[in-house]
Amino acid sequence: MQPAKDSFYVELRNRLVVVDPGRTITLDGATRPAIAVVENEPPAAVPPLCDTFYLHWGSAHMVQPSAGTLMALDCTISYCTSGAEQNGWLDRGRDLAGLDNDLLAICAPAHTAKCDYSSGSPVALGSTIFWTPPVLGAAKTTPPYVGREISITLFFYPEVNQT
């Protein structure tokens, strides 16, 4: 399952660099694209940053156990913004729409090659992962922030360990 999760994250990260190269964050002294996998960040990480996409992995299950090994993995992506100080924080809706547009852009096309990243360098596994179109939840306001959660389901065939 880890190669499917890693492949999805790396593909979205690489697409974000193309779609909006200025959307970056600095965490632990390193500047990188503004997308993070919550389970891969240090437990004592800073609170969620504005204008950053956070991937949260949910449940996984076999799609139709009697028909094969196709797996489904739920993913929630959350993000928020506070707007810009120079605009009196009154542009939160526009900023949220910009985040929405970036997210929709990086989620299409809805497939990528599955690779193993455990050695640091990608090793192609010869299969593909694919996912549903994003379902955007209602905007949520928690002053001074406005944000959203979206849901996606990834589909993949798991690796079989041969011993």
C-alpha positions, 0 to 999 in steps of 0.5 A: 500500500505504501507505494500507492500512497507515495506515488500519489503524493509525489505525482501531486507534488510534482504537478503542483510545481508546474501549476503554481511554482510559487506555492511553497512552504518552509518546514524544518528549514527546507523549502518545498512545494506546499503539499504534505502527508500528515503521517510523514511529518514529525509528531511535534510538527508546527500546526497546519500551515495556511495555503498548504495541501495536507493529505490524510490517509483513511481506510483501505479495503478490497473493492470486490473481494470475490473478483480480485485484489483491486484495493481502494484507499480513502484520502482527504486533502485539507487546506485553509487560508487567512487571506492577505494582510495587505488586503485587510484579510478580506480576500479569503474567498478568492484565496480559497478559490485559488487553492481549489483551482490548484487542487483540481488542476493537480488531480487531473489526469487521475492516474500515474505510474506506481513506484517504490520510493523506499530506496530514495530513488523511484523504482517503477513497479509496472502498474498504475494507480488511479483515483476518483475526481475530487469531491469538494466539501463545503467551505468551513470558517474558523476565524480567521481562516476559511478552508475546505476538505476534499475527498478522493479514493485511490485504486491500486493493486497491492504488491505481493511479497514473495518469500 
